[in-house]
Amino acid sequence: MLAGQPHALAQIPPQSSGPPVATEACTGLLASGNPQYPPYLWRDPADENRLIGANADLMQLLSKEIGVPIAMRYVGPWGRVQEEARAGHIDLIAGAFWTGPRTEYMDYFHPPFHNTRSVIWVRANSKINYTRWNDLIGLQGVTVINNSFGEAFDRFAKQSLKITQVASLEQAIQMLRRSRADYMIYEDSPGQAFLAKLNIGDVKMLSPAVANENLFLTLSHKSACNSGEIRGRITRAMIKLTGQKSLEALLENNIQLWRQQSLGPKPSQ
């Protein structure tokens, strides 16, 4: 947990009907995720210690299904989020790609709740001819630290590509625009959302996608709530929610919310 934040919230009293109640060992879950990931997740302008977005809304639906409160908190950049999960300071990551190393410190819930596209971004005047991974060999890339683009591409990149990792998406975009990198790798929807917010029109994405990867909910091995009972509840709930295509409706609402916030408050008349 974060300093001073106990895992256990107030215990929920037994109920005769409705969702299952929290157990004495797990009366609350702390979740986090990539804070530069609109429309999936981003920091709440009204409370920067809180994350909002489609994935955060999905966590509230999950909370109702399993009968355990889920608090969605900002704990730092994406790299820090993974460190906090490894240490057991947070319970859930609301959106992570599957990689072998990550399974060493957290459990993945199936099915995945969304599929995303990771793409190559270049300056608008770039002459890069990209059709396959090998076309990136010899070029300088940039991405956000501790990002994964699927095990196959991660392995290829480690062996064959030069990719600098930086702390934030905004920093990666600026490196690309200043020609300190030839290309950037990031997901399509979050990339487009940030470019729109920053009013940047001189960066474009290329096809085909580098990777199509599934987004999973994960639970830290060191979480006080990591029990067979809780894992079972979460798995059953995620099967139900993904079957209802819950995230698709939440995404559209949060795309609109992000756009409204990006425009800022309307001037007074």
Beta strands, then each sheet from edge to edge (+ up, - down):
strand 1: 29-32
strand 2: 36-37
strand 3: 41-44
strand 4: 47-52
strand 5: 70-72
strand 6: 92-96
strand 7: 106-123
strand 8: 140-144
strand 9: 162-166
strand 10: 183-187
strand 11: 203-220
sheet 1: 5+ 1+ 6+ 11- 7+ 10- 8- 9-
sheet 2: 2+ 3- 4+
end
